């Protein structure tokens, strides 16, 4: 019994499911979760790069100054 078929092209993923084997509410919930995880991963990637930029800026700015205790 073939209830699931996945087709992958250069531009898209196509998932075919038999209606009798999967409820629409289940499919909607799965798509919602996939979108949420995808958005979370994107925000973590963006946050990570901003965090890296900030830490480099913070390091560079503090390394240029002399401290009174060093003199």
Secondary structure, DSSP 8 states (H G I E B T S, - for coil): ---EEEEE-SS-EEEEE-TTTS-HHHHHHHHHHHHHHHHHHHHHHHHHHHHHHHHHHHHHHHHTS--GGG-
